[in-house]
Amino acid sequence: MVGEDDEMTMRAHGTMAGAVSIRILLIDDDLRLGELLRGYLGPQGVALEQAASGEAGLAAVGGGFDAVLLDVMMPGIDGLETLRRLRVRHAVPVIMLTARGDEADRVVGLELGADDYVAKPFSPRELLARVRAVLRRTHPASAAERVSAAGIEVDVGARQAWVDGRAVELTGLELDVLAALVRRAGRVVPRAALLELAGRDDTVVSERAVDVHISRLRKKLGDDDGARIKTVRGVGYVLAKDPG
Protein backbone atom coordinates (compact mmCIF):
# COMPACT_ATOMS: atom_id res chain seq x y z
CA MET A 1 0.00 0.00 0.00
CA VAL A 2 1.33 3.43 -0.93
CA GLY A 3 0.04 6.99 -0.67
CA GLU A 4 -1.52 8.94 -3.57
CA ASP A 5 1.49 11.26 -3.94
CA ASP A 6 3.84 8.29 -4.11
CA GLU A 7 1.58 6.60 -6.66
CA MET A 8 1.74 9.68 -8.91
CA THR A 9 5.52 9.78 -8.52
CA MET A 10 5.81 6.11 -9.45
CA ARG A 11 3.70 6.57 -12.57
CA ALA A 12 5.78 9.56 -13.62
CA HIS A 13 9.01 7.62 -13.14
CA GLY A 14 7.60 4.65 -14.99
CA THR A 15 8.37 6.25 -18.35
CA MET A 16 12.09 6.48 -17.58
CA ALA A 17 14.65 3.81 -18.36
CA GLY A 18 17.40 2.57 -16.06
CA ALA A 19 20.05 -0.13 -16.06
CA VAL A 20 19.12 -3.07 -13.83
CA SER A 21 21.56 -3.61 -10.96
CA ILE A 22 19.30 -5.21 -8.31
CA ARG A 23 16.74 -8.01 -8.66
CA ILE A 24 13.96 -8.19 -6.08
CA LEU A 25 11.23 -10.76 -5.54
CA LEU A 26 8.00 -9.37 -4.08
CA ILE A 27 5.89 -12.06 -2.39
CA ASP A 28 2.51 -10.36 -1.99
CA ASP A 29 -0.98 -11.06 -3.32
CA ASP A 30 -1.58 -7.35 -4.00
CA LEU A 31 -0.87 -7.25 -7.74
CA ARG A 32 -1.50 -3.51 -7.95
CA LEU A 33 1.25 -2.90 -5.40
CA GLY A 34 3.64 -4.90 -7.56
CA GLU A 35 2.71 -2.87 -10.64
CA LEU A 36 3.20 0.44 -8.84
CA LEU A 37 6.52 -0.61 -7.31
CA ARG A 38 7.83 -1.73 -10.70
CA GLY A 39 7.00 1.73 -12.04
CA TYR A 40 9.02 3.42 -9.33
CA LEU A 41 11.89 0.97 -8.85
CA GLY A 42 12.61 0.30 -12.53
CA PRO A 43 14.16 3.72 -13.22
CA GLN A 44 16.22 3.27 -10.04
CA GLY A 45 17.95 0.21 -11.48
CA VAL A 46 15.79 -2.29 -9.60
CA ALA A 47 13.96 -5.10 -11.42
CA LEU A 48 10.99 -6.42 -9.45
CA GLU A 49 9.23 -9.74 -10.01
CA GLN A 50 6.14 -10.77 -8.09
CA ALA A 51 4.80 -14.00 -6.67
CA ALA A 52 1.19 -13.76 -5.49
CA SER A 53 1.37 -16.41 -2.76
CA GLY A 54 3.79 -17.90 -0.29
CA GLU A 55 3.89 -21.15 -2.24
CA ALA A 56 4.71 -19.35 -5.49
CA GLY A 57 7.34 -17.26 -3.73
CA LEU A 58 9.11 -20.31 -2.32
CA ALA A 59 9.19 -21.83 -5.80
CA ALA A 60 10.66 -18.66 -7.29
CA VAL A 61 13.12 -17.54 -4.61
CA GLY A 62 16.02 -19.63 -5.90
CA GLY A 63 16.11 -17.63 -9.12
CA GLY A 64 19.07 -15.41 -8.27
CA PHE A 65 17.32 -12.56 -6.47
CA ASP A 66 19.29 -10.05 -4.43
CA ALA A 67 16.50 -9.53 -1.90
CA VAL A 68 12.94 -10.58 -1.07
CA LEU A 69 10.04 -8.36 0.01
CA LEU A 70 7.62 -10.56 1.92
CA ASP A 71 4.11 -9.56 3.00
CA VAL A 72 2.89 -10.98 6.29
CA MET A 73 -0.82 -11.21 5.42
CA MET A 74 -1.45 -13.55 2.47
CA PRO A 75 -3.94 -16.31 1.64
CA GLY A 76 -2.66 -19.87 1.93
CA ILE A 77 0.55 -19.94 3.95
CA ASP A 78 1.15 -16.54 5.46
CA GLY A 79 4.34 -14.52 5.32
CA LEU A 80 5.75 -15.77 8.62
CA GLU A 81 5.38 -19.42 7.62
CA THR A 82 6.79 -18.58 4.19
CA LEU A 83 9.81 -17.00 5.88
CA ARG A 84 10.31 -20.02 8.13
CA ARG A 85 10.37 -22.36 5.12
CA LEU A 86 12.52 -19.98 3.06
CA ARG A 87 15.19 -19.81 5.75
CA VAL A 88 15.63 -23.59 5.69
CA ARG A 89 17.29 -23.36 2.26
CA HIS A 90 18.08 -19.73 1.42
CA ALA A 91 20.14 -16.93 2.96
CA VAL A 92 18.80 -14.19 0.67
CA PRO A 93 18.03 -10.94 2.55
CA VAL A 94 14.33 -10.64 3.46
CA ILE A 95 12.43 -7.44 4.27
CA MET A 96 9.02 -8.06 5.81
CA LEU A 97 6.01 -5.91 4.89
CA THR A 98 3.85 -5.62 8.00
CA ALA A 99 0.77 -3.75 9.17
CA ARG A 100 1.69 -0.47 10.82
CA GLY A 101 1.89 -0.78 14.59
CA ASP A 102 1.85 -4.60 14.59
CA GLU A 103 4.96 -5.13 16.69
CA ALA A 104 4.15 -8.81 17.26
CA ASP A 105 4.56 -9.64 13.57
CA ARG A 106 7.80 -7.65 13.42
CA VAL A 107 9.30 -9.42 16.43
CA VAL A 108 8.31 -12.86 15.16
CA GLY A 109 9.59 -12.03 11.68
CA LEU A 110 12.96 -10.89 13.02
CA GLU A 111 13.11 -13.98 15.22
CA LEU A 112 12.54 -16.19 12.17
CA GLY A 113 15.39 -14.53 10.29
CA ALA A 114 14.04 -11.42 8.56
CA ASP A 115 16.71 -8.77 7.97
CA ASP A 116 14.40 -5.76 8.28
CA TYR A 117 10.77 -4.71 7.99
CA VAL A 118 8.72 -1.90 6.47
CA ALA A 119 5.29 -1.02 7.84
CA LYS A 120 2.38 -0.53 5.43
CA PRO A 121 1.45 1.95 4.11
CA PHE A 122 5.02 2.87 3.20
CA SER A 123 6.88 5.34 1.05
CA PRO A 124 8.60 3.71 -1.94
CA ARG A 125 11.58 5.94 -1.20
CA GLU A 126 11.87 4.43 2.28
CA LEU A 127 11.50 0.94 0.84
CA LEU A 128 14.29 1.51 -1.67
CA ALA A 129 16.52 3.01 1.04
CA ARG A 130 15.99 -0.04 3.24
CA VAL A 131 16.67 -2.44 0.38
CA ARG A 132 19.94 -0.68 -0.39
CA ALA A 133 20.90 -0.58 3.28
CA VAL A 134 20.29 -4.32 3.67
CA LEU A 135 22.32 -5.06 0.53
CA ARG A 136 25.19 -2.87 1.75
CA ARG A 137 25.31 -4.90 4.94
CA THR A 138 25.10 -8.28 3.26
CA HIS A 139 27.52 -7.34 0.46
CA PRO A 140 30.01 -4.99 2.14
CA ALA A 141 32.55 -3.06 0.08
CA SER A 142 35.41 -4.33 2.20
CA ALA A 143 35.94 -8.06 2.61
CA ALA A 144 39.06 -7.76 4.75
CA GLU A 145 37.69 -7.60 8.31
CA ARG A 146 37.96 -10.77 10.35
CA VAL A 147 37.46 -10.57 14.12
CA SER A 148 37.68 -13.20 16.85
CA ALA A 149 37.24 -13.61 20.60
CA ALA A 150 36.01 -16.21 23.07
CA GLY A 151 36.34 -19.03 20.52
CA ILE A 152 34.16 -17.12 18.06
CA GLU A 153 35.44 -15.96 14.69
CA VAL A 154 33.55 -13.71 12.28
CA ASP A 155 34.57 -13.01 8.69
CA VAL A 156 32.56 -9.85 8.10
CA GLY A 157 33.29 -9.61 4.37
CA ALA A 158 32.53 -13.27 3.62
CA ARG A 159 29.49 -13.15 5.93
CA GLN A 160 30.57 -16.28 7.79
CA ALA A 161 30.98 -17.18 11.46
CA TRP A 162 32.51 -20.05 13.43
CA VAL A 163 32.36 -21.10 17.06
CA ASP A 164 35.18 -23.36 18.27
CA GLY A 165 35.98 -24.06 14.62
CA ARG A 166 32.42 -25.08 13.75
CA ALA A 167 30.62 -23.08 11.05
CA VAL A 168 27.42 -21.40 12.27
CA GLU A 169 24.58 -20.35 9.97
CA LEU A 170 23.41 -16.85 10.89
CA THR A 171 21.05 -14.33 9.36
CA GLY A 172 22.57 -11.07 8.16
CA LEU A 173 21.38 -9.15 11.21
CA GLU A 174 22.56 -11.86 13.62
CA LEU A 175 26.01 -11.84 12.05
CA ASP A 176 26.29 -8.06 12.36
CA VAL A 177 25.20 -8.14 16.00
CA LEU A 178 27.70 -10.91 16.74
CA ALA A 179 30.50 -9.00 15.01
CA ALA A 180 29.69 -5.92 17.11
CA LEU A 181 29.96 -7.97 20.30
CA VAL A 182 33.17 -9.71 19.22
CA ARG A 183 34.83 -6.37 18.37
CA ARG A 184 34.05 -5.22 21.92
CA ALA A 185 34.77 -8.46 23.78
CA GLY A 186 34.99 -7.80 27.50
CA ARG A 187 33.08 -4.52 27.27
CA VAL A 188 29.40 -4.05 28.02
CA VAL A 189 27.36 -3.03 24.97
CA PRO A 190 24.16 -1.19 25.94
CA ARG A 191 21.06 -2.83 24.55
CA ALA A 192 19.85 0.46 23.05
CA ALA A 193 23.15 0.95 21.17
CA LEU A 194 23.72 -2.59 19.96
CA LEU A 195 22.00 -2.27 16.58
CA GLU A 196 23.70 1.04 15.85
CA LEU A 197 27.13 -0.44 16.68
CA ALA A 198 26.27 -3.34 14.37
CA GLY A 199 25.63 -0.88 11.54
CA ARG A 200 21.89 -1.43 11.85
CA ASP A 201 20.79 1.99 13.05
CA ASP A 202 18.29 2.16 10.16
CA THR A 203 16.45 -0.83 11.66
CA VAL A 204 13.90 0.50 14.14
CA VAL A 205 12.99 -2.31 16.53
CA SER A 206 12.15 -2.53 20.20
CA GLU A 207 14.52 -3.67 22.92
CA ARG A 208 12.43 -6.84 23.03
CA ALA A 209 13.49 -7.58 19.44
CA VAL A 210 17.17 -7.10 20.43
CA ASP A 211 16.67 -9.66 23.20
CA VAL A 212 15.14 -12.04 20.66
CA HIS A 213 18.22 -11.81 18.43
CA ILE A 214 20.55 -12.41 21.37
CA SER A 215 18.49 -15.45 22.36
CA ARG A 216 18.73 -16.85 18.82
CA LEU A 217 22.47 -16.15 18.70
CA ARG A 218 23.02 -18.03 21.95
CA LYS A 219 21.17 -21.07 20.62
CA LYS A 220 23.13 -21.11 17.38
CA LEU A 221 26.42 -20.67 19.23
CA GLY A 222 25.57 -23.46 21.68
CA ASP A 223 25.55 -20.82 24.44
CA ASP A 224 22.20 -21.60 26.03
CA ASP A 225 23.60 -20.92 29.51
CA GLY A 226 24.89 -17.48 28.52
CA ALA A 227 28.51 -18.28 29.27
CA ARG A 228 29.74 -16.48 26.14
CA ILE A 229 27.17 -13.72 25.70
CA LYS A 230 26.41 -12.52 29.21
CA THR A 231 23.45 -10.38 30.18
CA VAL A 232 24.18 -7.29 32.23
CA ARG A 233 20.81 -6.73 33.83
CA GLY A 234 19.25 -3.39 33.02
CA VAL A 235 22.13 -2.42 30.72
CA GLY A 236 22.87 -4.77 27.83
CA TYR A 237 25.24 -7.57 26.86
CA VAL A 238 28.93 -8.41 26.97
CA LEU A 239 30.87 -11.10 25.11
CA ALA A 240 33.09 -12.74 27.71
CA LYS A 241 36.74 -12.91 26.70
CA ASP A 242 37.19 -16.19 28.57
CA PRO A 243 33.85 -18.00 28.75
CA GLY A 244 33.61 -20.60 31.41
Buried (B, 14 or more C-beta within 10 A) or exposed (E): BBEEEBBEBBEEBBEEEEEEEBBBBBBBBBEEBBBBBBBBBBBBEBBBBBBBBBBBBBEBBEEEBBBBBBBBBBEEBBBBBBBBBBBEEBBBBBBBBBBEEBEEBBBBBBBBBBBBBBBBEBBBEEBBEBBBBBBEBBEBEEEEEEBEBBBBBBBBBEBBBBBEEEEBEBBBBBBBBBBBBBBBBEEEBEBEEBBEBBBBEBBEBEEEBBBBBBBBBBEBBEBEEBBBBBBEEEEBBBBBEEBE
